[in-house]
Amino acid sequence: MKYQVAIIGGGPAGYTAAERAGKAGLSVVLFEKNSVGGVCLNEGCIPTKTLLYASKLYDSCVHARKYNVSAGEVSFDLPKMIARKSKVVRKLVLGVKAKLTGANVTLVNGEAFIVDAHTVRCAGEIYECENLILCTGSQTVIPPIPGIEKVGYWTHRDALDNKEIPRSLAIIGGGVIGMEFASFFSDLGVKVTVIEMMDEILNGIDREIASMLRADYAKRGVDFKLGAKVVRLEQNETGMQVYYQSGAEETCFEAEKLLLSVGRRPVTQGFGLENLSLAYTGRKCIKVNAQLQTSVPGVYACGDLNGVSLLAHTAVKEAEIAVDTILGKSVGMSYRAIPGVVYTHPEVASVGKTEEMLQKQGITYRAVKFPMTYSGRFVAENEGVNGMMKVLVDEHNKVLGVHLLGNPASELIVLGGIMVEDELDVEAFRRYVFPHPTVGELFRDL
């Protein structure tokens, strides 16, 4: 069986590469050992956002009186929320499969093993290929905390399938995953404690924005322990004791459940990667160039495996670039304007440079800041909430970074990304007519 393109991994990078190559007329085989869609579709982005929307809707009903609306007795059914989440995932997986079928992609369900750069073995069959695209994704990091093997901890996958509400939840890690689950469970009335080793949550997000989000959740009852390292865990009859160290002092608190969200690492074991003799970066990720080519001719690495940006939308773009390179199009990948979004309530979104990055690099900049309440639409829909838009510009008013706190930041950030990617100045958006009233009009006020 000979193909022009063989792809290992059916997540966002893998299925995007397969569909794009297939539509271009190339013969394609895609190997996936579980379900197409990868972590993002099956146990990450989509199921998380499905549940977050449900908890946001519940929270909105609970606080409907702010808008002079009486919602009566409000309740939620977690098992049915989980069932709907699973239904959404199934529907989207079927959609991905339909796209692959439409692009004439051969989908092989099984564990692929790399024999060499042009040969893959799966389920006893040998597949030859001219080009090999590696899209194996990432996996949850389990930190070596003493006692962790004796407690019933959750990973994000466990939390997404849990059908009982715990009285209290400890979340180790205040990054994107940790904060999104803090949002979900706190909205449903769970006492949440977030333990973060850094001195602020959401490392990599604009520090001022992250601080504002943390303050908002602290008012809702979420307890944050910053600059704290979990040193050991002990199980008891009612839950577990979480011992953490902050400075020289060691303290503990009790929680019924524990969620680990300290990060993810590329999947590099179990599929014959060692047979390729690839070059790696200092972080033990596969080294690639702007065309996503590895050090071995004809072999590409897209998505989390190359460790550049562990985001689904980055993986999709990288996959498109890799296939375009195979097709003879010399387009390079740009990481200048990769948006990052935290789907809390309110949302956080960021693109380009942060103030901390610019200060570290010694780049002169000016911060333009104003509350989201400058938008009539935002005021009408967000009672008692200010939000923030922060735009960082250089001495020529060219946009270097855009950072948002407030709904719908996830939908607005692409406007900031356009400005950063195309190196536009703040005058650029004044040429366009924005519909009124919209929150996006704020970009015209820069």
C-alpha positions in Angstrom: 0.0 0.0 0.0 1.7 3.2 -1.2 0.6 6.7 -0.4 1.9 10.2 -1.1 1.2 11.3 2.4 1.0 9.2 5.6 -0.1 11.0 8.8 0.1 9.6 12.4 -2.4 11.2 14.7 -6.0 12.3 14.0 -6.2 15.4 16.1 -6.6 18.9 14.7 -3.2 18.9 13.0 -3.7 15.3 11.6 -7.2 15.6 10.3 -6.6 19.0 8.9 -3.5 17.8 7.0 -5.3 14.8 5.8 -8.3 16.7 4.4 -6.2 19.4 2.8 -3.8 16.9 1.2 -6.7 14.7 0.0 -8.6 17.7 -1.5 -5.5 18.6 -3.4 -5.5 15.2 -5.0 -2.8 13.5 -3.0 -3.3 9.9 -1.9 -3.5 10.0 1.9 -3.6 7.5 4.8 -4.3 8.7 8.3 -3.5 6.6 11.4 -5.4 7.1 14.7 -5.4 4.7 17.6 -8.4 6.1 19.4 -11.0 8.4 17.9 -10.4 11.1 15.2 -10.5 14.6 16.7 -7.7 13.9 19.1 -7.6 15.4 22.6 -9.1 18.7 21.5 -12.3 17.3 20.2 -12.8 14.2 22.4 -11.4 15.3 25.8 -10.3 18.9 25.6 -11.4 22.0 23.9 -14.9 21.0 22.7 -16.2 19.1 25.8 -14.7 21.6 28.1 -16.4 24.5 26.4 -19.7 22.6 26.2 -19.7 22.2 30.0 -18.5 25.8 30.6 -21.4 27.1 28.5 -23.8 25.1 30.7 -22.3 26.3 33.9 -22.3 29.9 32.6 -26.0 29.6 31.7 -26.7 28.3 35.2 -24.7 31.1 36.8 -26.5 33.7 34.7 -29.9 32.3 35.8 -28.8 32.4 39.5 -27.9 36.1 39.1 -30.7 37.0 36.7 -32.1 39.5 39.3 -29.3 41.9 38.2 -31.3 42.3 35.0 -34.7 42.4 36.8 -35.5 38.9 35.7 -37.0 36.3 38.0 -35.9 32.8 36.9 -37.7 31.0 39.8 -36.0 28.0 41.3 -32.8 27.3 39.3 -31.1 23.9 39.3 -28.8 21.8 37.2 -28.4 18.1 36.3 -24.7 17.2 36.0 -25.2 13.7 34.5 -27.4 15.2 31.8 -24.8 18.0 31.2 -22.2 15.2 30.8 -24.5 13.3 28.4 -25.0 16.4 26.3 -21.2 17.0 26.2 -20.8 13.4 24.9 -23.5 14.0 22.3 -21.8 17.1 21.0 -18.5 15.3 20.8 -20.0 12.4 18.8 -21.7 14.7 16.4 -18.5 16.6 15.7 -16.4 13.4 15.4 -18.9 12.2 12.7 -18.5 15.5 11.0 -14.7 15.1 10.9 -15.0 11.6 9.5 -17.4 12.8 6.8 -14.9 15.4 5.8 -12.1 12.8 5.6 -14.3 10.5 3.5 -15.1 13.4 1.2 -11.4 14.1 0.7 -10.8 10.4 -0.2 -8.6 9.9 2.9 -7.9 6.3 4.0 -8.5 6.2 7.8 -6.8 3.4 9.6 -7.8 2.8 13.2 -4.9 1.3 15.1 -1.5 2.0 16.6 1.0 3.0 13.9 4.7 2.2 14.2 7.4 4.0 12.2 9.8 1.6 10.5 11.7 4.4 8.7 10.9 7.8 7.1 8.9 6.1 4.3 7.5 3.1 6.0 4.8 2.7 8.6 3.4 -0.5 10.1 -0.1 -0.8 11.6 -2.1 -3.9 12.5 0.3 -6.2 10.7 0.1 -4.2 7.4 2.9 -2.2 5.8 2.3 1.2 4.4 4.8 3.1 2.2 4.8 6.8 1.9 6.6 9.7 0.1 5.9 12.1 3.0 5.3 11.5 6.7 3.5 14.0 8.9 3.7 13.4 12.6 0.8 14.8 14.7 0.8 12.7 17.8 -0.2 15.5 20.2 0.5 15.8 23.9 -0.4 14.1 27.2 -1.1 15.3 30.8 1.9 15.7 33.0 1.6 13.9 36.3 3.9 15.6 38.8 6.0 13.4 41.2 4.3 14.6 44.4 4.8 12.3 47.3 1.6 10.4 48.1 0.0 11.1 44.7 -0.3 7.4 43.8 -2.4 6.9 47.0 -5.0 9.5 46.3 -7.8 9.4 43.8 -6.8 12.4 41.7 -8.5 13.6 38.5 -6.9 14.6 35.2 -8.9 16.8 32.9 -10.3 13.6 31.3 -11.7 12.4 34.6 -13.2 15.7 35.4 -15.0 15.9 32.1 -16.7 12.5 32.8 -17.4 13.0 36.5 -21.2 12.9 37.3 -21.1 13.9 40.9 -20.5 17.3 42.4 -17.8 17.3 45.1 -18.1 19.5 48.1 -14.7 20.9 47.6 -12.0 20.7 44.9 -8.3 21.4 45.0 -6.8 22.3 41.6 -3.0 22.0 41.3 -2.0 24.4 38.5 -3.5 27.9 37.8 -3.0 27.8 34.0 -5.6 27.8 31.4 -7.0 24.3 32.1 -6.9 24.9 35.9 -8.8 28.2 35.6 -11.4 26.9 33.2 -12.2 24.0 35.6 -12.2 26.5 38.5 -14.8 28.5 36.6 -16.9 25.4 35.8 -17.0 24.0 39.3 -17.2 27.3 41.2 -20.2 28.3 39.1 -21.9 25.1 40.2 -21.3 25.9 43.9 -18.2 23.9 44.6 -15.6 25.3 47.0 -12.5 25.6 44.8 -8.9 26.1 45.9 -6.2 26.8 43.2 -2.6 26.1 44.1 -0.1 27.7 41.7 3.8 27.7 42.0 4.1 31.0 40.2 3.2 34.3 41.9 0.3 34.8 39.5 -2.1 32.6 37.6 -2.1 32.2 33.8 1.6 32.4 33.2 2.2 33.9 29.7 -1.0 36.0 29.8 -0.7 39.7 30.4 -0.1 40.0 34.2 -2.5 42.8 34.8 -5.3 41.0 33.0 -4.6 37.7 34.9 -4.6 39.6 38.2 -8.0 41.1 37.4 -9.5 37.7 36.6 -8.1 36.2 39.8 -9.6 39.1 41.8 -12.9 38.5 40.2 -12.9 34.8 41.1 -11.6 35.5 44.6 -14.8 37.6 45.2 -16.8 34.5 44.1 -15.1 32.4 46.7 -12.3 30.7 44.9 -9.2 30.5 47.1 -5.9 31.1 45.5 -2.6 30.0 47.0 0.1 31.6 44.8 3.9 31.0 45.1 2.9 27.6 46.6 4.3 24.2 46.0 2.4 21.0 46.9 4.9 18.9 48.9 2.7 15.8 49.7 -0.8 14.4 49.6 -2.5 12.2 52.2 -5.8 10.4 51.9 -8.4 10.2 54.7 -12.0 9.1 55.1 -13.5 12.4 53.9 -11.1 13.4 51.2 -7.4 14.3 51.2 -5.0 16.5 53.0 -3.1 18.8 50.6 0.2 19.9 52.1 1.9 22.9 50.4 4.9 25.1 51.0 4.9 28.8 50.6 8.2 30.3 51.5 9.6 28.5 54.5 6.1 27.7 55.9 4.3 24.4 55.3 0.5 24.4 55.6 -2.3 22.1 54.6 -6.0 22.1 53.8 -8.6 19.4 53.1 -10.4 18.8 49.8 -12.8 16.1 48.7 -11.3 15.9 45.2 -8.0 16.8 43.5 -7.6 17.9 39.9 -4.1 17.9 38.3 -3.5 20.6 35.7 0.2 21.3 35.8 0.8 21.1 32.0 1.2 18.8 29.0 4.1 17.3 27.2 4.5 15.9 23.6 3.8 12.3 23.0 7.1 10.9 21.8 7.1 7.3 22.9 5.5 4.1 21.6 5.3 4.7 17.8 8.9 4.2 16.6 10.0 7.8 16.7 13.4 6.7 17.7 13.9 5.1 14.3 14.0 8.5 12.6 17.1 10.0 14.3 15.4 13.4 14.4 16.9 16.6 15.8 15.3 17.9 19.0 15.1 21.3 20.7 16.4 21.9 24.2 12.9 21.1 25.6 13.0 17.6 24.0 10.5 18.6 21.3 11.0 17.8 17.7 12.9 20.6 15.9 11.2 22.0 12.8 11.7 24.9 10.4 9.1 27.5 9.2 7.7 24.9 6.8 7.3 22.3 9.7 10.0 20.2 8.1 12.1 18.1 10.6 15.8 17.3 10.2 14.8 14.2 8.2 13.8 14.9 4.5 10.1 14.2 3.9 9.2 14.1 7.6 7.1 16.9 9.1 6.0 17.5 12.7 2.9 19.5 13.5 1.0 20.5 16.6 2.0 19.8 20.2 4.8 17.4 19.1 7.1 20.3 18.0 6.3 22.1 21.3 6.2 25.6 19.8 2.6 26.3 20.7 0.4 23.7 22.3 -2.9 25.1 20.9 -5.3 23.5 18.5 -5.6 26.5 16.2 -1.8 26.6 15.9 -1.8 22.9 15.0 -4.3 23.5 12.3 -2.3 26.3 10.7 0.9 24.3 10.9 -0.8 21.3 9.2 -1.9 23.6 6.4 1.7 24.9 6.0 3.1 21.4 6.0 0.8 20.2 3.2 1.3 23.4 1.2 5.1 22.7 1.4 4.5 19.2 0.1 2.5 20.7 -2.7 5.4 23.0 -3.6 4.1 26.2 -2.0 6.9 28.0 -0.1 4.9 29.6 2.7 6.4 29.8 6.1 4.6 29.5 9.5 4.3 32.8 11.5 3.9 32.7 15.2 3.7 36.5 15.6 -0.1 36.5 16.2 -1.2 33.3 17.8 -4.2 34.1 20.0 -4.7 32.6 23.4 -8.1 32.4 25.0 -9.2 31.4 28.5 -12.9 30.5 28.4 -13.7 31.5 32.0 -16.6 33.8 32.8 -15.6 36.5 32.0 -13.3 35.4 29.1 -9.7 36.4 28.7 -8.0 36.7 25.3 -4.5 37.7 24.4 -2.4 38.0 21.2 1.1 39.3 20.5 3.5 40.7 23.1 2.7 41.3 26.7 4.1 44.1 28.8 6.3 41.7 30.6 7.8 40.4 27.3 8.4 43.9 26.0 10.0 45.0 29.2 12.3 42.0 29.2 13.3 42.6 25.6 13.9 46.3 26.2 11.3 47.4 23.6 9.8 50.9 24.0 6.0 50.7 24.1 2.9 52.6 25.3 -0.1 50.9 26.9 -3.5 52.1 25.8 -6.1 50.9 28.4 -9.8 51.5 28.8 -12.7 49.6 30.4 -15.1 47.5 28.2 -17.8 49.8 29.5 -16.8 52.3 26.8 -19.0 50.0 24.7 -22.8 50.5 24.9 -23.4 46.9 24.0 -21.1 45.7 26.8 -22.8 47.9 29.4 -26.2 46.6 28.3 -25.3 43.0 28.7 -22.8 43.1 31.6 -24.3 44.5 34.8 -21.8 45.6 37.4 -18.8 44.4 35.3 -16.0 46.7 33.8 -13.7 44.4 31.8 -10.6 45.8 30.1 -9.1 46.3 26.7 -5.3 46.8 26.7 -3.5 47.5 23.5 0.3 47.8 23.4 1.8 50.0 20.7 5.3 51.1 19.7 6.6 54.7 19.2 5.0 54.6 15.7 1.6 53.5 17.1 2.1 50.0 15.5 0.2 47.4 17.5 2.4 45.0 19.4 -0.1 43.2 21.5 -3.8 43.1 22.4 -5.2 41.8 25.7 -8.9 41.6 26.7 -10.9 40.8 29.8 -14.6 40.5 29.3 -17.2 38.7 27.1 -16.9 38.1 24.2 -13.1 38.4 24.2 -12.7 35.1 22.4 -14.6 36.5 19.4 -12.9 39.9 19.4 -9.3 38.8 19.7 -9.0 37.9 16.0 -9.3 41.7 15.3 -6.3 42.3 17.5 -4.5 39.4 15.8 -5.0 40.9 12.4 -3.4 44.1 13.6 -0.4 42.3 15.1 0.1 39.9 12.2 -0.1 42.6 9.5 1.9 45.1 11.6 -0.8 47.7 11.4 -1.0 50.9 13.4 -4.0 52.1 15.5 -5.3 54.2 12.6 -6.0 51.1 10.5 -9.4 50.2 11.9 -10.7 53.7 11.6 -11.0 53.1 7.9 -13.8 50.6 8.5 -17.4 50.9 9.5 -18.3 48.7 12.5 -21.9 47.8 13.3 -23.4 49.6 16.3 -23.8 48.6 19.0 -21.0 46.0 19.2 -18.2 45.5 21.6 -15.8 45.3 18.7 -16.4 49.1 18.1 -13.8 49.6 20.9 -11.0 49.0 18.3 -12.1 52.2 16.6 -11.5 54.2 19.8 -7.8 53.3 20.1 
